[in-house]
């Protein structure tokens, strides 16, 4: 009498079971997925994207989260324009410790009339500026950028002239404000920066 037909899949399953008697067939446990690294927290004041001076490409300020920042409104035709040199020296001096100068050209005081390309050329060729600079914008009054409005609200004052300086700690809080006449190498500024960087001499 012929044997009944057995489907191939069933035959293979029975063969596998009989090949290893007494051993349960188990499925390897699923490996947990590697979780992506959590992004660094970005303070609310830095949650802005602004055009870069050189080519007007969008630059998120969150890239500076966790750093100590000196935010300065600049101008090319001001009695304080030579402060560019001191600002660049500050940036170079403390950059490795997590510090940056951020420059914001502004014509609010009628002393920055050039285009972004002209300002970038002037800063680079005249003063060797390498610290980050952003496209020309307003820094006071109703036309001020949202970034500057938030800084001014924290500090309790808007810039009264070119080269006003705000110092932000690593959490994005304004911890000091320096008028235009305070030079970048003034001990009041360097001490305040070093205090935020935990540099003790």
C-alpha positions in Angstrom: 0.0 0.0 0.0 1.6 3.4 -1.0 2.6 5.8 1.8 0.5 8.9 2.0 2.0 12.1 0.5 3.7 14.4 3.0 4.3 18.0 2.1 8.0 18.9 1.8 7.8 21.7 4.5 6.3 19.4 7.0 8.9 16.7 6.3 11.7 19.1 6.8 10.2 20.3 10.1 9.9 16.8 11.4 13.4 15.9 10.3 14.8 18.9 12.1 12.9 18.0 15.3 14.2 14.4 15.2 17.8 15.4 14.5 18.2 16.9 17.9 15.8 15.1 20.3 15.2 16.7 23.6 16.5 20.1 22.5 13.9 22.9 22.2 14.0 25.0 19.1 14.5 28.6 20.2 14.8 31.9 18.4 17.8 34.0 19.4 16.7 37.1 21.5 16.5 40.3 19.6 19.4 42.6 20.1 18.4 46.0 21.6 18.9 48.9 19.1 21.7 51.2 19.8 20.2 54.4 21.0 21.3 57.6 19.3 23.4 60.0 21.4 21.3 62.7 22.9 22.1 66.1 21.4 23.7 68.7 23.6 21.1 71.0 25.2 20.8 74.3 23.4 19.8 77.3 25.5 16.7 79.1 24.3 18.6 82.3 23.5 20.7 80.4 21.0 17.8 78.7 19.2 18.1 81.0 16.2 19.6 80.5 12.7 21.3 83.6 11.3 23.2 84.2 8.0 26.9 84.1 8.1 28.7 87.3 7.0 31.0 85.8 4.4 28.5 84.0 2.2 25.2 84.5 4.0 24.7 80.8 4.4 22.4 79.9 7.4 24.3 79.2 10.6 22.5 77.8 13.7 23.6 79.5 16.9 23.1 76.2 18.7 26.5 75.1 17.4 27.9 77.3 20.2 25.8 75.7 22.9 28.0 74.9 25.9 30.5 77.6 25.1 31.2 81.0 26.9 30.4 83.7 24.3 31.2 87.4 23.9 28.6 88.9 21.7 29.6 92.2 20.1 27.9 94.6 17.6 30.5 95.9 15.3 31.0 98.7 12.7 33.7 99.5 10.1 33.8 103.3 10.5 33.7 103.9 14.2 36.3 105.3 16.6 36.3 101.8 18.3 36.8 99.8 15.1 40.4 99.0 16.1 38.8 96.8 18.8 38.5 94.1 16.1 42.2 93.4 16.8 41.6 92.9 20.5 38.5 90.8 20.0 40.4 88.5 17.6 43.2 88.2 20.2 40.6 87.2 22.9 39.1 84.7 20.6 42.4 83.1 19.8 43.5 83.2 23.4 40.6 81.3 24.9 39.1 79.3 22.0 40.7 76.0 23.2 38.9 76.4 26.6 35.5 76.7 25.0 35.1 80.4 24.3 34.1 82.3 21.2 33.6 85.9 20.1 30.5 86.4 17.9 30.4 89.6 15.8 27.3 91.2 14.5 27.9 94.2 12.2 25.2 96.8 12.4 24.4 100.1 10.8 22.1 101.2 13.7 24.6 104.0 14.4 25.2 104.9 10.7 28.8 103.6 10.7 28.4 100.3 8.8 27.2 101.2 5.3 28.9 98.5 3.3 27.6 95.2 2.0 28.2 91.9 3.8 30.9 91.1 1.3 32.6 94.5 1.8 32.5 94.1 5.6 33.9 90.6 5.5 36.8 91.8 3.2 37.5 94.7 5.5 37.5 92.7 8.7 39.7 89.9 7.2 42.2 92.1 5.4 42.5 95.0 7.8 42.4 93.2 11.2 42.8 89.5 10.4 39.5 88.7 11.9 38.8 84.9 12.2 36.2 84.8 14.9 32.6 84.0 13.7 30.8 87.0 12.2 27.2 87.2 11.0 25.4 89.2 8.3 24.6 92.9 9.0 21.5 93.3 11.2 19.8 95.6 13.6 20.7 95.3 17.3 18.4 97.8 19.0 14.9 99.0 18.9 11.9 97.5 17.2 14.0 96.3 14.3 16.5 94.3 16.4 16.9 90.7 15.6 15.1 88.2 18.0 18.5 87.1 19.2 19.5 90.6 20.2 16.1 91.4 21.7 16.5 88.4 24.0 20.0 89.3 25.0 19.0 92.9 25.7 16.1 91.7 27.8 18.4 89.5 29.9 21.0 92.3 30.3 18.4 95.0 30.9 20.0 97.3 28.3 20.4 97.5 24.5 23.6 98.6 22.8 24.0 102.4 23.0 26.8 102.4 20.5 29.0 100.1 18.4 31.2 97.5 20.1 28.9 96.9 23.1 29.8 93.5 24.6 27.6 90.9 26.3 29.2 87.9 28.0 27.1 84.7 28.0 27.9 81.8 30.2 27.8 78.1 29.1 24.0 78.0 29.8 23.3 81.0 27.6 22.7 83.5 30.4 24.0 87.1 30.1 26.4 87.4 33.1 28.1 90.7 32.2 27.6 93.7 29.9 30.4 96.0 28.8 30.1 99.4 27.1 31.9 100.4 24.0 34.7 102.2 25.7 35.7 99.0 27.6 38.5 97.5 25.5 38.6 93.8 24.8 41.9 93.4 26.8 40.5 95.3 29.8 41.0 93.2 33.0 37.3 93.5 33.7 36.6 91.5 30.5 39.4 89.0 30.8 38.7 88.3 34.4 35.0 87.7 33.7 35.8 85.4 30.8 38.3 83.4 32.9 35.8 83.1 35.7 33.2 81.5 33.4 35.9 79.2 32.0 37.1 78.3 35.5 40.6 79.5 34.8 42.3 80.5 38.0 45.7 82.3 38.0 
